[in-house]
Amino acid sequence: MNSTCNRLYSQIEIIILSKLPPTTVKRWLEYFSDCVPSIRKGDLDYYQFETVEVLKRISELRNEKYRLKSIRHQLEQEGFNRKKEASEENGSGGKITQEKDISTKMEKEVDSQAILLTLHALAAEMHSISKKLEVLCKR
């Protein structure tokens, strides 16, 4: 179950993985919600790793000067409109059941992965600070 395909990511993790500005990611996740399937758990939304790919594709299209409406159409043509497909295939009841099943199975893994990701970011920041302190101490 360690595969990135099977786990879910919080919005903060998606921001870190995509390396895009947080406000941009939040805006795009809302605007392109039909292209980015999410699973609601309490007050939080969780996303599949594919979300990072969608966000990078949106960024590429924005850099090519596409407008948001054109990007939505382009993503649909490229097959990123998964949310509608899931609703049509399973019906609304099936989709809700599937989301609950996934949410239940991934709860512990998401929590532990989020902690590990945060610890990794903290370790990197501490390393950066220690390098700066070394330079200051040598002066």
Secondary structure, DSSP 8 states (H G I E B T S, - for coil): ---TTT--EEHHHHHHHHTS-HHHHHHHHHHTTTTS-EEEETTEEEE-THHHHHHHHHHHHHHTT--HHHHHHHHHHTT--HHHHHHHHHHHHHHHHHHHHHHHHHHHHHHHHHHHHHHHHHHHHHHHHHHHHHHHHH-
